């Protein structure tokens, strides 16, 4: 078994990642300076654009950064 863990870093110190298994998708976003975490899990593997938009929208009031495209591009 091979395993790796990597976080992408946003412009305001956000940390985010996502991953898929057949039929499932999970994504997480943290804003450590604001004590904020959001996690989305779905049984729709192709839902990454919607999940990325939701994660970005939820953190945007704290950071003023739109991360939807970045989260989607960081697809695992």
PyMOL Python script that loads the backbone (N, CA, C, O; Angstrom):
from pymol import cmd

cmd.read_pdbstr("""\
ATOM      1  N   UNK A   1       0.848  -1.172   0.000  1.00  0.00           N
ATOM      2  CA  UNK A   1       0.000   0.000   0.000  1.00  0.00           C
ATOM      3  C   UNK A   1       0.893   1.233   0.000  1.00  0.00           C
ATOM      4  O   UNK A   1       1.886   1.300   0.724  1.00  0.00           O
ATOM      5  N   UNK A   2       0.526   2.196  -0.815  1.00  0.00           N
ATOM      6  CA  UNK A   2       1.209   3.495  -0.821  1.00  0.00           C
ATOM      7  C   UNK A   2       0.244   4.533  -0.278  1.00  0.00           C
ATOM      8  O   UNK A   2      -0.955   4.469  -0.550  1.00  0.00           O
ATOM      9  N   UNK A   3       0.752   5.478   0.478  1.00  0.00           N
ATOM     10  CA  UNK A   3      -0.105   6.508   1.065  1.00  0.00           C
ATOM     11  C   UNK A   3       0.628   7.836   1.035  1.00  0.00           C
ATOM     12  O   UNK A   3       1.834   7.892   1.274  1.00  0.00           O
ATOM     13  N   UNK A   4      -0.085   8.882   0.747  1.00  0.00           N
ATOM     14  CA  UNK A   4       0.496  10.216   0.778  1.00  0.00           C
ATOM     15  C   UNK A   4      -0.514  11.209   1.299  1.00  0.00           C
ATOM     16  O   UNK A   4      -1.718  11.040   1.102  1.00  0.00           O
ATOM     17  N   UNK A   5      -0.041  12.232   1.955  1.00  0.00           N
ATOM     18  CA  UNK A   5      -0.922  13.274   2.474  1.00  0.00           C
ATOM     19  C   UNK A   5      -0.312  14.614   2.108  1.00  0.00           C
ATOM     20  O   UNK A   5       0.845  14.891   2.426  1.00  0.00           O
ATOM     21  N   UNK A   6      -1.086  15.425   1.450  1.00  0.00           N
ATOM     22  CA  UNK A   6      -0.586  16.735   1.063  1.00  0.00           C
ATOM     23  C   UNK A   6      -1.677  17.772   1.167  1.00  0.00           C
ATOM     24  O   UNK A   6      -2.832  17.491   0.851  1.00  0.00           O
ATOM     25  N   UNK A   7      -1.336  18.950   1.597  1.00  0.00           N
ATOM     26  CA  UNK A   7      -2.260  20.064   1.726  1.00  0.00           C
ATOM     27  C   UNK A   7      -1.849  21.153   0.744  1.00  0.00           C
ATOM     28  O   UNK A   7      -0.662  21.437   0.586  1.00  0.00           O
ATOM     29  N   UNK A   8      -2.808  21.746   0.101  1.00  0.00           N
ATOM     30  CA  UNK A   8      -2.555  22.943  -0.689  1.00  0.00           C
ATOM     31  C   UNK A   8      -2.718  24.143   0.242  1.00  0.00           C
ATOM     32  O   UNK A   8      -3.506  24.101   1.187  1.00  0.00           O
ATOM     33  N   UNK A   9      -1.982  25.194  -0.027  1.00  0.00           N
ATOM     34  CA  UNK A   9      -2.030  26.389   0.816  1.00  0.00           C
ATOM     35  C   UNK A   9      -2.612  27.555   0.035  1.00  0.00           C
ATOM     36  O   UNK A   9      -2.194  27.837  -1.087  1.00  0.00           O
ATOM     37  N   UNK A  10      -3.592  28.235   0.648  1.00  0.00           N
ATOM     38  CA  UNK A  10      -4.226  29.388   0.026  1.00  0.00           C
ATOM     39  C   UNK A  10      -3.515  30.677   0.378  1.00  0.00           C
ATOM     40  O   UNK A  10      -2.616  30.673   1.219  1.00  0.00           O
ATOM     41  N   UNK A  11      -3.898  31.784  -0.247  1.00  0.00           N
ATOM     42  CA  UNK A  11      -3.217  33.065  -0.072  1.00  0.00           C
ATOM     43  C   UNK A  11      -3.338  33.664   1.324  1.00  0.00           C
ATOM     44  O   UNK A  11      -2.523  34.506   1.700  1.00  0.00           O
ATOM     45  N   UNK A  12      -4.333  33.252   2.096  1.00  0.00           N
ATOM     46  CA  UNK A  12      -4.493  33.769   3.465  1.00  0.00           C
ATOM     47  C   UNK A  12      -4.195  32.696   4.504  1.00  0.00           C
ATOM     48  O   UNK A  12      -4.698  32.757   5.626  1.00  0.00           O
ATOM     49  N   UNK A  13      -3.382  31.720   4.135  1.00  0.00           N
ATOM     50  CA  UNK A  13      -3.006  30.663   5.068  1.00  0.00           C
ATOM     51  C   UNK A  13      -3.998  29.516   5.136  1.00  0.00           C
ATOM     52  O   UNK A  13      -3.871  28.646   5.998  1.00  0.00           O
ATOM     53  N   UNK A  14      -4.976  29.494   4.251  1.00  0.00           N
ATOM     54  CA  UNK A  14      -5.915  28.384   4.221  1.00  0.00           C
ATOM     55  C   UNK A  14      -5.165  27.112   3.847  1.00  0.00           C
ATOM     56  O   UNK A  14      -4.156  27.146   3.143  1.00  0.00           O
ATOM     57  N   UNK A  15      -5.680  25.997   4.334  1.00  0.00           N
ATOM     58  CA  UNK A  15      -5.162  24.686   3.976  1.00  0.00           C
ATOM     59  C   UNK A  15      -6.345  23.889   3.449  1.00  0.00           C
ATOM     60  O   UNK A  15      -7.409  23.884   4.068  1.00  0.00           O
ATOM     61  N   UNK A  16      -6.178  23.211   2.312  1.00  0.00           N
ATOM     62  CA  UNK A  16      -7.299  22.449   1.767  1.00  0.00           C
ATOM     63  C   UNK A  16      -6.802  21.206   1.051  1.00  0.00           C
ATOM     64  O   UNK A  16      -5.668  21.146   0.575  1.00  0.00           O
ATOM     65  N   UNK A  17      -7.681  20.217   0.988  1.00  0.00           N
ATOM     66  CA  UNK A  17      -7.399  18.983   0.273  1.00  0.00           C
ATOM     67  C   UNK A  17      -8.710  18.316  -0.094  1.00  0.00           C
ATOM     68  O   UNK A  17      -9.767  18.659   0.436  1.00  0.00           O
ATOM     69  N   UNK A  18      -8.631  17.377  -0.989  1.00  0.00           N
ATOM     70  CA  UNK A  18      -9.805  16.582  -1.341  1.00  0.00           C
ATOM     71  C   UNK A  18      -9.341  15.241  -1.858  1.00  0.00           C
ATOM     72  O   UNK A  18      -8.187  15.074  -2.253  1.00  0.00           O
ATOM     73  N   UNK A  19     -10.249  14.292  -1.850  1.00  0.00           N
ATOM     74  CA  UNK A  19      -9.920  12.961  -2.334  1.00  0.00           C
ATOM     75  C   UNK A  19     -11.176  12.226  -2.751  1.00  0.00           C
ATOM     76  O   UNK A  19     -12.283  12.565  -2.333  1.00  0.00           O
ATOM     77  N   UNK A  20     -10.984  11.215  -3.582  1.00  0.00           N
ATOM     78  CA  UNK A  20     -12.118  10.460  -4.103  1.00  0.00           C
ATOM     79  C   UNK A  20     -11.837   8.969  -4.008  1.00  0.00           C
ATOM     80  O   UNK A  20     -10.697   8.519  -4.125  1.00  0.00           O
ATOM     81  N   UNK A  21     -12.882   8.236  -3.796  1.00  0.00           N
ATOM     82  CA  UNK A  21     -12.928   6.792  -3.976  1.00  0.00           C
ATOM     83  C   UNK A  21     -14.086   6.552  -4.925  1.00  0.00           C
ATOM     84  O   UNK A  21     -14.931   7.434  -5.080  1.00  0.00           O
ATOM     85  N   UNK A  22     -14.158   5.407  -5.559  1.00  0.00           N
ATOM     86  CA  UNK A  22     -15.287   5.168  -6.464  1.00  0.00           C
ATOM     87  C   UNK A  22     -16.632   5.444  -5.778  1.00  0.00           C
ATOM     88  O   UNK A  22     -17.000   4.778  -4.810  1.00  0.00           O
ATOM     89  N   UNK A  23     -17.347   6.429  -6.298  1.00  0.00           N
ATOM     90  CA  UNK A  23     -18.659   6.776  -5.773  1.00  0.00           C
ATOM     91  C   UNK A  23     -18.664   7.742  -4.605  1.00  0.00           C
ATOM     92  O   UNK A  23     -19.737   8.065  -4.095  1.00  0.00           O
ATOM     93  N   UNK A  24     -17.503   8.219  -4.159  1.00  0.00           N
ATOM     94  CA  UNK A  24     -17.450   9.104  -2.995  1.00  0.00           C
ATOM     95  C   UNK A  24     -16.478  10.248  -3.231  1.00  0.00           C
ATOM     96  O   UNK A  24     -15.552  10.139  -4.035  1.00  0.00           O
ATOM     97  N   UNK A  25     -16.702  11.352  -2.517  1.00  0.00           N
ATOM     98  CA  UNK A  25     -15.818  12.513  -2.571  1.00  0.00           C
ATOM     99  C   UNK A  25     -15.810  13.150  -1.189  1.00  0.00           C
ATOM    100  O   UNK A  25     -16.860  13.306  -0.565  1.00  0.00           O
ATOM    101  N   UNK A  26     -14.642  13.511  -0.719  1.00  0.00           N
ATOM    102  CA  UNK A  26     -14.511  14.228   0.551  1.00  0.00           C
ATOM    103  C   UNK A  26     -13.555  15.391   0.340  1.00  0.00           C
ATOM    104  O   UNK A  26     -12.573  15.269  -0.392  1.00  0.00           O
ATOM    105  N   UNK A  27     -13.840  16.512   0.977  1.00  0.00           N
ATOM    106  CA  UNK A  27     -12.970  17.683   0.876  1.00  0.00           C
ATOM    107  C   UNK A  27     -12.986  18.420   2.213  1.00  0.00           C
ATOM    108  O   UNK A  27     -13.991  18.433   2.923  1.00  0.00           O
ATOM    109  N   UNK A  28     -11.853  19.028   2.534  1.00  0.00           N
ATOM    110  CA  UNK A  28     -11.709  19.732   3.808  1.00  0.00           C
ATOM    111  C   UNK A  28     -10.965  21.034   3.570  1.00  0.00           C
ATOM    112  O   UNK A  28     -10.058  21.100   2.741  1.00  0.00           O
ATOM    113  N   UNK A  29     -11.355  22.065   4.302  1.00  0.00           N
ATOM    114  CA  UNK A  29     -10.683  23.359   4.241  1.00  0.00           C
ATOM    115  C   UNK A  29     -10.518  23.877   5.658  1.00  0.00           C
ATOM    116  O   UNK A  29     -11.469  23.869   6.440  1.00  0.00           O
ATOM    117  N   UNK A  30      -9.315  24.328   5.994  1.00  0.00           N
ATOM    118  CA  UNK A  30      -9.024  24.896   7.300  1.00  0.00           C
ATOM    119  C   UNK A  30      -8.516  26.317   7.140  1.00  0.00           C
ATOM    120  O   UNK A  30      -7.795  26.625   6.191  1.00  0.00           O
ATOM    121  N   UNK A  31      -8.893  27.180   8.070  1.00  0.00           N
ATOM    122  CA  UNK A  31      -8.314  28.518   8.175  1.00  0.00           C
ATOM    123  C   UNK A  31      -7.787  28.603   9.610  1.00  0.00           C
ATOM    124  O   UNK A  31      -8.492  29.078  10.501  1.00  0.00           O
ATOM    125  N   UNK A  32      -6.543  28.141   9.839  1.00  0.00           N
ATOM    126  CA  UNK A  32      -6.023  28.034  11.206  1.00  0.00           C
ATOM    127  C   UNK A  32      -6.063  29.328  12.009  1.00  0.00           C
ATOM    128  O   UNK A  32      -6.369  29.302  13.201  1.00  0.00           O
ATOM    129  N   UNK A  33      -5.760  30.456  11.378  1.00  0.00           N
ATOM    130  CA  UNK A  33      -5.746  31.734  12.101  1.00  0.00           C
ATOM    131  C   UNK A  33      -7.127  32.134  12.604  1.00  0.00           C
ATOM    132  O   UNK A  33      -7.235  32.947  13.522  1.00  0.00           O
ATOM    133  N   UNK A  34      -8.170  31.582  12.025  1.00  0.00           N
ATOM    134  CA  UNK A  34      -9.542  31.925  12.401  1.00  0.00           C
ATOM    135  C   UNK A  34     -10.239  30.777  13.143  1.00  0.00           C
ATOM    136  O   UNK A  34     -11.438  30.853  13.413  1.00  0.00           O
ATOM    137  N   UNK A  35      -9.484  29.702  13.479  1.00  0.00           N
ATOM    138  CA  UNK A  35     -10.064  28.526  14.143  1.00  0.00           C
ATOM    139  C   UNK A  35     -11.266  27.999  13.380  1.00  0.00           C
ATOM    140  O   UNK A  35     -12.307  27.718  13.974  1.00  0.00           O
ATOM    141  N   UNK A  36     -11.133  27.864  12.077  1.00  0.00           N
ATOM    142  CA  UNK A  36     -12.237  27.471  11.203  1.00  0.00           C
ATOM    143  C   UNK A  36     -11.887  26.199  10.433  1.00  0.00           C
ATOM    144  O   UNK A  36     -10.783  26.051   9.908  1.00  0.00           O
ATOM    145  N   UNK A  37     -12.851  25.294  10.381  1.00  0.00           N
ATOM    146  CA  UNK A  37     -12.721  24.067   9.590  1.00  0.00           C
ATOM    147  C   UNK A  37     -14.059  23.776   8.938  1.00  0.00           C
ATOM    148  O   UNK A  37     -15.107  23.924   9.566  1.00  0.00           O
ATOM    149  N   UNK A  38     -14.023  23.362   7.678  1.00  0.00           N
ATOM    150  CA  UNK A  38     -15.236  22.867   7.030  1.00  0.00           C
ATOM    151  C   UNK A  38     -14.878  21.582   6.285  1.00  0.00           C
ATOM    152  O   UNK A  38     -13.810  21.460   5.686  1.00  0.00           O
ATOM    153  N   UNK A  39     -15.811  20.629   6.344  1.00  0.00           N
ATOM    154  CA  UNK A  39     -15.631  19.326   5.714  1.00  0.00           C
ATOM    155  C   UNK A  39     -16.913  18.997   4.958  1.00  0.00           C
ATOM    156  O   UNK A  39     -18.014  19.156   5.485  1.00  0.00           O
ATOM    157  N   UNK A  40     -16.762  18.543   3.735  1.00  0.00           N
ATOM    158  CA  UNK A  40     -17.913  18.099   2.951  1.00  0.00           C
ATOM    159  C   UNK A  40     -17.646  16.682   2.457  1.00  0.00           C
ATOM    160  O   UNK A  40     -16.566  16.384   1.946  1.00  0.00           O
ATOM    161  N   UNK A  41     -18.633  15.823   2.615  1.00  0.00           N
ATOM    162  CA  UNK A  41     -18.561  14.440   2.152  1.00  0.00           C
ATOM    163  C   UNK A  41     -19.816  14.173   1.326  1.00  0.00           C
ATOM    164  O   UNK A  41     -20.920  14.538   1.731  1.00  0.00           O
ATOM    165  N   UNK A  42     -19.644  13.539   0.174  1.00  0.00           N
ATOM    166  CA  UNK A  42     -20.786  13.259  -0.685  1.00  0.00           C
ATOM    167  C   UNK A  42     -20.628  11.892  -1.346  1.00  0.00           C
ATOM    168  O   UNK A  42     -19.519  11.380  -1.494  1.00  0.00           O
ATOM    169  N   UNK A  43     -21.744  11.323  -1.732  1.00  0.00           N
ATOM    170  CA  UNK A  43     -21.697  10.067  -2.480  1.00  0.00           C
ATOM    171  C   UNK A  43     -21.795  10.339  -3.986  1.00  0.00           C
ATOM    172  O   UNK A  43     -22.187   9.464  -4.759  1.00  0.00           O
ATOM    173  N   UNK A  44     -21.446  11.522  -4.377  1.00  0.00           N
ATOM    174  CA  UNK A  44     -21.424  11.927  -5.784  1.00  0.00           C
ATOM    175  C   UNK A  44     -19.988  12.260  -6.160  1.00  0.00           C
ATOM    176  O   UNK A  44     -19.530  13.382  -5.940  1.00  0.00           O
ATOM    177  N   UNK A  45     -19.286  11.302  -6.719  1.00  0.00           N
ATOM    178  CA  UNK A  45     -17.873  11.476  -7.038  1.00  0.00           C
ATOM    179  C   UNK A  45     -17.631  12.663  -7.964  1.00  0.00           C
ATOM    180  O   UNK A  45     -16.564  13.274  -7.902  1.00  0.00           O
ATOM    181  N   UNK A  46     -18.576  12.999  -8.805  1.00  0.00           N
ATOM    182  CA  UNK A  46     -18.397  14.100  -9.764  1.00  0.00           C
ATOM    183  C   UNK A  46     -18.836  15.455  -9.207  1.00  0.00           C
ATOM    184  O   UNK A  46     -18.970  16.416  -9.965  1.00  0.00           O
ATOM    185  N   UNK A  47     -19.056  15.544  -7.924  1.00  0.00           N
ATOM    186  CA  UNK A  47     -19.562  16.772  -7.311  1.00  0.00           C
ATOM    187  C   UNK A  47     -18.465  17.770  -6.954  1.00  0.00           C
ATOM    188  O   UNK A  47     -18.745  18.762  -6.282  1.00  0.00           O
ATOM    189  N   UNK A  48     -17.236  17.539  -7.380  1.00  0.00           N
ATOM    190  CA  UNK A  48     -16.144  18.415  -6.967  1.00  0.00           C
ATOM    191  C   UNK A  48     -16.384  19.893  -7.277  1.00  0.00           C
ATOM    192  O   UNK A  48     -16.094  20.720  -6.412  1.00  0.00           O
ATOM    193  N   UNK A  49     -16.891  20.281  -8.441  1.00  0.00           N
ATOM    194  CA  UNK A  49     -17.124  21.719  -8.657  1.00  0.00           C
ATOM    195  C   UNK A  49     -18.073  22.326  -7.614  1.00  0.00           C
ATOM    196  O   UNK A  49     -17.826  23.428  -7.123  1.00  0.00           O
ATOM    197  N   UNK A  50     -19.130  21.630  -7.282  1.00  0.00           N
ATOM    198  CA  UNK A  50     -20.087  22.143  -6.286  1.00  0.00           C
ATOM    199  C   UNK A  50     -19.482  22.164  -4.894  1.00  0.00           C
ATOM    200  O   UNK A  50     -19.688  23.115  -4.139  1.00  0.00           O
ATOM    201  N   UNK A  51     -18.738  21.125  -4.549  1.00  0.00           N
ATOM    202  CA  UNK A  51     -18.088  21.062  -3.239  1.00  0.00           C
ATOM    203  C   UNK A  51     -17.043  22.164  -3.119  1.00  0.00           C
ATOM    204  O   UNK A  51     -16.958  22.828  -2.087  1.00  0.00           O
ATOM    205  N   UNK A  52     -16.247  22.362  -4.166  1.00  0.00           N
ATOM    206  CA  UNK A  52     -15.229  23.418  -4.140  1.00  0.00           C
ATOM    207  C   UNK A  52     -15.871  24.792  -3.966  1.00  0.00           C
ATOM    208  O   UNK A  52     -15.364  25.615  -3.204  1.00  0.00           O
ATOM    209  N   UNK A  53     -16.968  25.048  -4.653  1.00  0.00           N
ATOM    210  CA  UNK A  53     -17.667  26.328  -4.533  1.00  0.00           C
ATOM    211  C   UNK A  53     -18.201  26.509  -3.114  1.00  0.00           C
ATOM    212  O   UNK A  53     -18.068  27.590  -2.539  1.00  0.00           O
ATOM    213  N   UNK A  54     -18.803  25.464  -2.545  1.00  0.00           N
ATOM    214  CA  UNK A  54     -19.358  25.565  -1.185  1.00  0.00           C
ATOM    215  C   UNK A  54     -18.256  25.830  -0.162  1.00  0.00           C
ATOM    216  O   UNK A  54     -18.417  26.692   0.703  1.00  0.00           O
ATOM    217  N   UNK A  55     -17.136  25.101  -0.245  1.00  0.00           N
ATOM    218  CA  UNK A  55     -16.037  25.334   0.692  1.00  0.00           C
ATOM    219  C   UNK A  55     -15.505  26.756   0.567  1.00  0.00           C
ATOM    220  O   UNK A  55     -15.247  27.418   1.572  1.00  0.00           O
ATOM    221  N   UNK A  56     -15.344  27.218  -0.655  1.00  0.00           N
ATOM    222  CA  UNK A  56     -14.856  28.576  -0.870  1.00  0.00           C
ATOM    223  C   UNK A  56     -15.829  29.609  -0.312  1.00  0.00           C
ATOM    224  O   UNK A  56     -15.422  30.544   0.378  1.00  0.00           O
ATOM    225  N   UNK A  57     -17.104  29.440  -0.609  1.00  0.00           N
ATOM    226  CA  UNK A  57     -18.113  30.403  -0.149  1.00  0.00           C
ATOM    227  C   UNK A  57     -18.165  30.478   1.373  1.00  0.00           C
ATOM    228  O   UNK A  57     -18.356  31.559   1.930  1.00  0.00           O
ATOM    229  N   UNK A  58     -17.997  29.348   2.051  1.00  0.00           N
ATOM    230  CA  UNK A  58     -18.080  29.343   3.522  1.00  0.00           C
ATOM    231  C   UNK A  58     -16.902  30.052   4.178  1.00  0.00           C
ATOM    232  O   UNK A  58     -17.066  30.678   5.225  1.00  0.00           O
ATOM    233  N   UNK A  59     -15.717  29.963   3.579  1.00  0.00           N
ATOM    234  CA  UNK A  59     -14.553  30.610   4.189  1.00  0.00           C
ATOM    235  C   UNK A  59     -14.343  32.043   3.713  1.00  0.00           C
ATOM    236  O   UNK A  59     -13.591  32.797   4.330  1.00  0.00           O
ATOM    237  N   UNK A  60     -14.990  32.416   2.642  1.00  0.00           N
ATOM    238  CA  UNK A  60     -14.755  33.731   2.041  1.00  0.00           C
ATOM    239  C   UNK A  60     -15.030  34.918   2.977  1.00  0.00           C
ATOM    240  O   UNK A  60     -14.293  35.902   2.910  1.00  0.00           O
ATOM    241  N   UNK A  61     -16.046  34.876   3.840  1.00  0.00           N
ATOM    242  CA  UNK A  61     -16.227  36.012   4.760  1.00  0.00           C
ATOM    243  C   UNK A  61     -15.042  36.206   5.712  1.00  0.00           C
ATOM    244  O   UNK A  61     -14.821  37.311   6.208  1.00  0.00           O
ATOM    245  N   UNK A  62     -14.284  35.144   5.967  1.00  0.00           N
ATOM    246  CA  UNK A  62     -13.135  35.231   6.874  1.00  0.00           C
ATOM    247  C   UNK A  62     -11.869  35.707   6.174  1.00  0.00           C
ATOM    248  O   UNK A  62     -11.032  36.368   6.788  1.00  0.00           O
ATOM    249  N   UNK A  63     -11.722  35.373   4.887  1.00  0.00           N
ATOM    250  CA  UNK A  63     -10.458  35.628   4.198  1.00  0.00           C
ATOM    251  C   UNK A  63     -10.573  36.556   2.988  1.00  0.00           C
ATOM    252  O   UNK A  63      -9.576  37.123   2.539  1.00  0.00           O
ATOM    253  N   UNK A  64     -11.772  36.707   2.473  1.00  0.00           N
ATOM    254  CA  UNK A  64     -12.029  37.492   1.253  1.00  0.00           C
ATOM    255  C   UNK A  64     -11.364  36.893   0.013  1.00  0.00           C
ATOM    256  O   UNK A  64     -11.183  37.587  -0.988  1.00  0.00           O
ATOM    257  N   UNK A  65     -11.003  35.619   0.071  1.00  0.00           N
ATOM    258  CA  UNK A  65     -10.400  34.923  -1.070  1.00  0.00           C
ATOM    259  C   UNK A  65     -11.409  33.966  -1.680  1.00  0.00           C
ATOM    260  O   UNK A  65     -12.127  33.273  -0.959  1.00  0.00           O
ATOM    261  N   UNK A  66     -11.467  33.926  -2.993  1.00  0.00           N
ATOM    262  CA  UNK A  66     -12.272  32.932  -3.702  1.00  0.00           C
ATOM    263  C   UNK A  66     -11.344  31.778  -4.067  1.00  0.00           C
ATOM    264  O   UNK A  66     -10.445  31.936  -4.893  1.00  0.00           O
ATOM    265  N   UNK A  67     -11.565  30.624  -3.453  1.00  0.00           N
ATOM    266  CA  UNK A  67     -10.694  29.474  -3.666  1.00  0.00           C
ATOM    267  C   UNK A  67     -11.339  28.360  -4.480  1.00  0.00           C
ATOM    268  O   UNK A  67     -10.746  27.289  -4.614  1.00  0.00           O
ATOM    269  N   UNK A  68     -12.523  28.571  -5.023  1.00  0.00           N
ATOM    270  CA  UNK A  68     -13.243  27.495  -5.694  1.00  0.00           C
ATOM    271  C   UNK A  68     -12.413  26.854  -6.810  1.00  0.00           C
ATOM    272  O   UNK A  68     -12.307  25.629  -6.870  1.00  0.00           O
ATOM    273  N   UNK A  69     -11.834  27.651  -7.679  1.00  0.00           N
ATOM    274  CA  UNK A  69     -11.043  27.113  -8.780  1.00  0.00           C
ATOM    275  C   UNK A  69      -9.810  26.392  -8.264  1.00  0.00           C
ATOM    276  O   UNK A  69      -9.465  25.325  -8.771  1.00  0.00           O
ATOM    277  N   UNK A  70      -9.142  26.952  -7.266  1.00  0.00           N
ATOM    278  CA  UNK A  70      -7.938  26.335  -6.702  1.00  0.00           C
ATOM    279  C   UNK A  70      -8.262  24.988  -6.059  1.00  0.00           C
ATOM    280  O   UNK A  70      -7.524  24.019  -6.240  1.00  0.00           O
ATOM    281  N   UNK A  71      -9.352  24.926  -5.318  1.00  0.00           N
ATOM    282  CA  UNK A  71      -9.743  23.667  -4.668  1.00  0.00           C
ATOM    283  C   UNK A  71     -10.054  22.619  -5.728  1.00  0.00           C
ATOM    284  O   UNK A  71      -9.647  21.464  -5.604  1.00  0.00           O
ATOM    285  N   UNK A  72     -10.759  23.014  -6.747  1.00  0.00           N
ATOM    286  CA  UNK A  72     -11.110  22.068  -7.806  1.00  0.00           C
ATOM    287  C   UNK A  72      -9.865  21.585  -8.557  1.00  0.00           C
ATOM    288  O   UNK A  72      -9.780  20.406  -8.902  1.00  0.00           O
ATOM    289  N   UNK A  73      -8.927  22.447  -8.809  1.00  0.00           N
ATOM    290  CA  UNK A  73      -7.702  22.064  -9.523  1.00  0.00           C
ATOM    291  C   UNK A  73      -6.798  21.171  -8.697  1.00  0.00           C
ATOM    292  O   UNK A  73      -5.981  20.435  -9.252  1.00  0.00           O
ATOM    293  N   UNK A  74      -6.930  21.223  -7.379  1.00  0.00           N
ATOM    294  CA  UNK A  74      -6.100  20.410  -6.496  1.00  0.00           C
ATOM    295  C   UNK A  74      -6.693  19.011  -6.313  1.00  0.00           C
ATOM    296  O   UNK A  74      -6.380  18.331  -5.336  1.00  0.00           O
ATOM    297  N   UNK A  75      -7.517  18.592  -7.215  1.00  0.00           N
ATOM    298  CA  UNK A  75      -8.195  17.298  -7.101  1.00  0.00           C
ATOM    299  C   UNK A  75      -7.201  16.165  -6.930  1.00  0.00           C
ATOM    300  O   UNK A  75      -6.223  16.050  -7.668  1.00  0.00           O
ATOM    301  N   UNK A  76      -7.472  15.345  -5.950  1.00  0.00           N
ATOM    302  CA  UNK A  76      -6.623  14.171  -5.694  1.00  0.00           C
ATOM    303  C   UNK A  76      -7.121  12.989  -6.501  1.00  0.00           C
ATOM    304  O   UNK A  76      -6.544  11.904  -6.428  1.00  0.00           O
TER     305      UNK A  76
END
""", "prot")
cmd.dss("prot")
cmd.show_as("cartoon", "prot")
cmd.util.cbc("prot")
cmd.orient("prot")
